[in-house]
Amino acid sequence: MEACKTVTPESAMTVRRIVIVGGGTAGWMTAASLGWALSALPIEIVLVESEEIGTVGVGEATVPHIRFFNQRLGIDEADFMRRTNATFKLGIEFRDWARIGDSYIHPFGDFGRDIAGLPFHQHWLRLARAGRTNVALEAFSLPILAARGDKFAPPSPDPATIESTFSYAYQFDASLYAAYLRSYAEKRGVKRVEGKVLSVGQDGDSGFITSVGLENGEEIAGDLFVDCSGFRGLLIEGALKAGYETWTHWLPCDAALAVPCAHGGPLTPYTRATARGAGWQWRIPLQHRVGNGHVFSTAFTDVDSARDILMANLEGEALAEPRLLRFVTGKRKTQWLGNVVAIGLSSGFLEPLESTSIHLIQLAITKLIDLLPLDGWDPLDADEFNRSMAVEYERVRDFLILHYCATERTDTAFWNHCRTMSLPDSLVYKMAAFQERGVVVKYREGMFLEPSWLAVYYGQRVEPDRVSPLVEALPIDEVAARTEAMAAAFRRAAEAMPDHADYLRRLCAAADPVTA
């Protein structure tokens, strides 16, 4: 391959070749996006990966943002779902988190509709405490009702309807998704190079990466490098020593066992996370199999015990041997350093409890495209990328910690630790605001909006001490009547939805075989 010019830190330098190191979901999402966004520019995009190096490709659950990623690339939903064995996802069910026997769903949608411009959940709480309703909060969430009934239909585009009050995501085979995006990217000019990276060339003055050397002796030069090399962080850490901020004192799980199994139940339109003695177990239903995993803390259990729990709780025959993954929760102290941008596991890892990994990849890609130094290097671009991604990681971190600390479980040392551990000040502030007066702290940045926080707060028995005086001032009979009518409307809307498996079967059968 023809080498491009040596990278220099001069402000006048332009990017003419982007080198992505590593494939998998992060690498091919990046390649597909750059191939689409830069198609009209004289920029070469090269992805280097080795088939000998495995990826962390298990059944993946996602959040609704992935729909817009696919739409932006012009990907046909039916074709994508057929080729990745995908199912629809309306939320995540959490079992045994606050107390053993509890179950709640974090939905991709709203709870009720505001009354008199005031949050619905406060009206509901007022009625419940006054004995005027015994209907659970989840009865006012269309995606929860649909999920409980194994139903699915896409939301209505009419914002005036109850059928518009939710969104949805996907559950798919991550390896197939990476292959799908590889095909997409290569059709748009992305060049794939097979080979293991053995060396990294750097400019002696600036420290910028100038090339990567492969096992076969080939040198791949570039101007901008995207590190998608996984936990290793081959460039961002191996070469540039960016450093790592560890969050294991708040998120103590540091290992996972993953195994697929045969279907043994309905094709549910949601992911399940069941709390175990020293962690939790996931269930992700795909069209052709079910993805399972046990995320656990090695400080509170051992691998053999964790494996036994996982295998004893499969719904069908195991289709492979469990695969062990080890990780450290946290993030790189700097995710864009010099001319290297870390995306995916190389940038950090927040355990898969809320299916945030692919969203953080997508977010980083979007920000990179927005800040891409096409006409010269400006340190402010990297500073803004690092600031924004740090905020996003920290706000996801707080939301994940809430699941662990908001528990009443005392049955194991793990849960005693989680219940009594010190919390980051940012989460203490959020929880205090909600417990004092039912307010969900809102920010301009951060992926989890008010309904998500409400689902976990109420689902894990965290309730406000009081409701808003403005809510209390409304006539309770009128509020009760409107709430009762609202519950009936949500119930009818859910009952009218088709069965998830039937809807999926019809969609995929009608998929246009034209590839992306």
FENHU-V800036 format. One record per residue. PSI is psi in whole degrees, -180 to 180 (NA if undefined). OMEGA is omega as a letter, one per 30 degrees, with the letter a starting at -180 (none if undefined). Layout:
psi->PSI omega->OMEGA
psi->PSI omega->OMEGA
This chain:
psi->138 omega->a
psi->129 omega->l
psi->146 omega->l
psi->179 omega->a
psi->155 omega->l
psi->138 omega->a
psi->135 omega->l
psi->156 omega->a
psi->7 omega->a
psi->142 omega->a
psi->-24 omega->a
psi->-8 omega->a
psi->139 omega->l
psi->154 omega->l
psi->121 omega->l
psi->-16 omega->l
psi->128 omega->l
psi->127 omega->a
psi->122 omega->l
psi->121 omega->a
psi->107 omega->a
psi->144 omega->l
psi->-121 omega->a
psi->-166 omega->a
psi->-47 omega->a
psi->-47 omega->a
psi->-45 omega->a
psi->-27 omega->l
psi->-42 omega->l
psi->-47 omega->a
psi->-43 omega->a
psi->-42 omega->a
psi->-46 omega->l
psi->-39 omega->l
psi->-38 omega->l
psi->-47 omega->a
psi->-32 omega->a
psi->15 omega->a
psi->-27 omega->a
psi->-1 omega->a
psi->153 omega->a
psi->61 omega->a
psi->128 omega->l
psi->137 omega->l
psi->124 omega->a
psi->133 omega->l
psi->127 omega->a
psi->124 omega->l
psi->161 omega->l
psi->129 omega->l
psi->-19 omega->a
psi->-20 omega->a
psi->117 omega->a
psi->161 omega->l
psi->163 omega->l
psi->67 omega->a
psi->89 omega->l
psi->176 omega->l
psi->126 omega->a
psi->135 omega->l
psi->148 omega->a
psi->180 omega->l
psi->165 omega->a
psi->-22 omega->a
psi->-26 omega->a
psi->-29 omega->l
psi->-41 omega->a
psi->-29 omega->l
psi->-50 omega->l
psi->-43 omega->a
psi->-40 omega->l
psi->-35 omega->l
psi->-4 omega->a
psi->24 omega->a
psi->131 omega->l
psi->126 omega->a
psi->-46 omega->a
psi->-43 omega->l
psi->-44 omega->l
psi->-45 omega->a
psi->-38 omega->l
psi->-40 omega->a
psi->-10 omega->l
psi->9 omega->a
psi->39 omega->a
psi->157 omega->l
psi->169 omega->l
psi->156 omega->a
psi->123 omega->l
psi->-7 omega->a
psi->-166 omega->a
psi->128 omega->l
psi->132 omega->l
psi->122 omega->l
psi->135 omega->l
psi->25 omega->a
psi->-52 omega->l
psi->-47 omega->l
psi->151 omega->l
psi->129 omega->a
psi->-17 omega->l
psi->151 omega->l
psi->130 omega->l
psi->161 omega->l
psi->130 omega->l
psi->106 omega->a
psi->159 omega->l
psi->69 omega->a
psi->178 omega->a
psi->161 omega->l
psi->110 omega->l
psi->-168 omega->l
psi->139 omega->a
psi->146 omega->l
psi->125 omega->a
psi->32 omega->l
psi->11 omega->a
psi->148 omega->a
psi->134 omega->a
psi->-39 omega->a
psi->-29 omega->l
psi->-38 omega->l
psi->-45 omega->a
psi->-43 omega->a
psi->-41 omega->l
psi->-46 omega->a
psi->-42 omega->a
psi->-43 omega->a
psi->-23 omega->l
psi->2 omega->a
psi->20 omega->a
psi->-4 omega->l
psi->143 omega->l
psi->18 omega->l
psi->131 omega->a
psi->155 omega->l
psi->-32 omega->a
psi->-15 omega->l
psi->-11 omega->l
psi->22 omega->l
psi->113 omega->a
psi->-43 omega->l
psi->-32 omega->l
psi->-47 omega->a
psi->-41 omega->l
psi->-43 omega->a
psi->-44 omega->l
psi->-30 omega->l
psi->8 omega->a
psi->45 omega->a
psi->158 omega->l
psi->140 omega->l
psi->149 omega->l
psi->154 omega->a
psi->155 omega->l
psi->143 omega->l
psi->-7 omega->a
psi->108 omega->a
psi->-11 omega->a
psi->-12 omega->a
psi->153 omega->l
psi->-32 omega->a
psi->-4 omega->l
psi->2 omega->a
psi->22 omega->a
psi->170 omega->l
psi->-172 omega->l
psi->163 omega->l
psi->-162 omega->a
psi->158 omega->l
psi->120 omega->a
psi->169 omega->l
psi->114 omega->a
psi->-35 omega->l
psi->-41 omega->l
psi->-35 omega->l
psi->-42 omega->l
psi->-42 omega->l
psi->-38 omega->l
psi->-45 omega->l
psi->-30 omega->l
psi->-46 omega->l
psi->-43 omega->l
psi->-49 omega->a
psi->-43 omega->a
psi->-31 omega->l
psi->-17 omega->l
psi->22 omega->l
psi->-3 omega->l
psi->133 omega->l
psi->127 omega->l
psi->134 omega->l
psi->125 omega->l
psi->132 omega->l
psi->153 omega->l
psi->136 omega->l
psi->122 omega->a
psi->-22 omega->a
psi->159 omega->l
psi->124 omega->l
psi->139 omega->a
psi->149 omega->l
psi->132 omega->a
psi->-29 omega->a
psi->-50 omega->a
psi->-24 omega->a
psi->-2 omega->l
psi->147 omega->l
psi->134 omega->l
psi->-27 omega->a
psi->166 omega->l
psi->138 omega->a
psi->133 omega->a
psi->166 omega->a
psi->-31 omega->a
psi->5 omega->l
psi->-7 omega->a
psi->142 omega->l
psi->127 omega->l
psi->106 omega->a
psi->158 omega->l
psi->170 omega->l
psi->-43 omega->l
psi->134 omega->a
psi->134 omega->l
psi->119 omega->a
psi->105 omega->l
psi->37 omega->a
psi->10 omega->l
psi->-158 omega->a
psi->-29 omega->a
psi->-35 omega->a
psi->56 omega->a
psi->-40 omega->a
psi->-52 omega->a
psi->-33 omega->a
psi->-49 omega->a
psi->-43 omega->a
psi->-42 omega->a
psi->-9 omega->l
psi->55 omega->a
psi->-27 omega->a
psi->159 omega->a
psi->132 omega->l
psi->114 omega->a
psi->136 omega->l
psi->24 omega->a
psi->-19 omega->l
psi->-17 omega->l
psi->-30 omega->l
psi->85 omega->a
psi->-13 omega->l
psi->136 omega->a
psi->13 omega->l
psi->158 omega->l
psi->145 omega->l
psi->130 omega->a
psi->138 omega->l
psi->136 omega->l
psi->155 omega->l
psi->168 omega->l
psi->155 omega->l
psi->140 omega->l
psi->17 omega->a
psi->-168 omega->a
psi->158 omega->l
psi->86 omega->a
psi->141 omega->l
psi->46 omega->l
psi->157 omega->l
psi->153 omega->l
psi->138 omega->l
psi->109 omega->a
psi->123 omega->l
psi->137 omega->l
psi->-177 omega->a
psi->-30 omega->a
psi->33 omega->a
psi->-138 omega->a
psi->163 omega->a
psi->135 omega->l
psi->154 omega->l
psi->120 omega->a
psi->106 omega->a
psi->122 omega->l
psi->176 omega->a
psi->-39 omega->a
psi->-10 omega->a
psi->179 omega->l
psi->128 omega->l
psi->134 omega->a
psi->151 omega->l
psi->154 omega->l
psi->111 omega->l
psi->129 omega->a
psi->168 omega->l
psi->122 omega->l
psi->-10 omega->l
psi->-16 omega->a
psi->-7 omega->l
psi->174 omega->l
psi->167 omega->a
psi->-42 omega->a
psi->-42 omega->l
psi->-41 omega->l
psi->-39 omega->l
psi->-42 omega->a
psi->-42 omega->l
psi->-44 omega->l
psi->-51 omega->a
psi->-28 omega->l
psi->-11 omega->a
psi->30 omega->l
psi->146 omega->a
psi->-12 omega->a
psi->-177 omega->a
psi->134 omega->l
psi->136 omega->a
psi->1 omega->l
psi->175 omega->l
psi->144 omega->l
psi->141 omega->l
psi->129 omega->a
psi->131 omega->l
psi->136 omega->l
psi->144 omega->a
psi->165 omega->l
psi->116 omega->a
psi->138 omega->a
psi->-161 omega->a
psi->160 omega->l
psi->141 omega->l
psi->-32 omega->l
psi->124 omega->a
psi->-21 omega->l
psi->110 omega->a
psi->124 omega->a
psi->-123 omega->l
psi->29 omega->l
psi->130 omega->l
psi->124 omega->l
psi->130 omega->l
psi->136 omega->a
psi->-148 omega->a
psi->-24 omega->l
psi->-20 omega->a
psi->-17 omega->a
psi->174 omega->l
psi->123 omega->l
psi->120 omega->a
psi->159 omega->a
psi->20 omega->a
psi->-38 omega->a
psi->24 omega->l
psi->45 omega->a
psi->-10 omega->a
psi->-50 omega->a
psi->-33 omega->l
psi->-41 omega->l
psi->-33 omega->l
psi->-50 omega->a
psi->-43 omega->a
psi->-44 omega->a
psi->-40 omega->l
psi->-45 omega->a
psi->-45 omega->a
psi->-37 omega->l
psi->-46 omega->l
psi->-40 omega->l
psi->-34 omega->a
psi->9 omega->a
psi->126 omega->a
psi->69 omega->a
psi->-30 omega->a
psi->10 omega->a
psi->160 omega->a
psi->125 omega->l
psi->119 omega->a
psi->-23 omega->a
psi->-28 omega->l
psi->-50 omega->l
psi->-40 omega->l
psi->-43 omega->a
psi->-40 omega->l
psi->-48 omega->a
psi->-40 omega->l
psi->-50 omega->a
psi->-44 omega->a
psi->-34 omega->l
psi->-43 omega->l
psi->-45 omega->a
psi->-45 omega->l
psi->-43 omega->a
psi->-35 omega->l
psi->-34 omega->l
psi->-44 omega->l
psi->-48 omega->a
psi->-41 omega->a
psi->-40 omega->l
psi->-43 omega->l
psi->-37 omega->a
psi->-39 omega->a
psi->-35 omega->a
psi->-43 omega->a
psi->-26 omega->a
psi->69 omega->a
psi->152 omega->l
psi->6 omega->a
psi->137 omega->l
psi->15 omega->a
psi->-15 omega->l
psi->162 omega->l
psi->-34 omega->l
psi->-50 omega->a
psi->-31 omega->l
psi->-41 omega->l
psi->-49 omega->a
psi->-38 omega->a
psi->-29 omega->a
psi->0 omega->a
psi->155 omega->l
psi->152 omega->a
psi->156 omega->l
psi->146 omega->a
psi->-36 omega->a
psi->-37 omega->l
psi->-37 omega->l
psi->-43 omega->l
psi->-45 omega->a
psi->-46 omega->a
psi->-38 omega->l
psi->-41 omega->l
psi->-38 omega->l
psi->-45 omega->a
psi->-31 omega->a
psi->-46 omega->a
psi->17 omega->l
psi->22 omega->a
psi->129 omega->l
psi->118 omega->a
psi->130 omega->a
psi->146 omega->l
psi->159 omega->l
psi->-36 omega->l
psi->151 omega->a
psi->131 omega->a
psi->-25 omega->a
psi->120 omega->a
psi->-177 omega->a
psi->-47 omega->a
psi->-34 omega->l
psi->-47 omega->l
psi->-41 omega->l
psi->-41 omega->a
psi->-45 omega->a
psi->-42 omega->l
psi->-60 omega->a
psi->-37 omega->a
psi->-28 omega->a
psi->28 omega->l
psi->29 omega->l
psi->115 omega->a
psi->153 omega->l
psi->149 omega->l
psi->-30 omega->a
psi->160 omega->l
psi->167 omega->a
psi->137 omega->l
psi->-29 omega->l
psi->-37 omega->l
psi->-44 omega->a
psi->-27 omega->a
psi->-15 omega->a
psi->149 omega->l
psi->120 omega->a
psi->-32 omega->l
psi->-42 omega->l
psi->-42 omega->l
psi->-42 omega->l
psi->-41 omega->a
psi->-44 omega->a
psi->-37 omega->l
psi->-42 omega->l
psi->-43 omega->l
psi->-37 omega->l
psi->-43 omega->l
psi->-41 omega->l
psi->-39 omega->a
psi->-41 omega->l
psi->-41 omega->a
psi->-45 omega->l
psi->-41 omega->a
psi->-40 omega->l
psi->-42 omega->a
psi->-27 omega->a
psi->-11 omega->a
psi->149 omega->l
psi->163 omega->l
psi->137 omega->a
psi->-47 omega->a
psi->-40 omega->l
psi->-44 omega->l
psi->-44 omega->a
psi->-41 omega->a
psi->-44 omega->l
psi->-41 omega->a
psi->-50 omega->a
psi->-30 omega->l
psi->-29 omega->a
psi->3 omega->a
psi->137 omega->l
psi->123 omega->a
psi->-4 omega->l
psi->130 omega->a
psi->161 omega->l
psi->NA omega->none
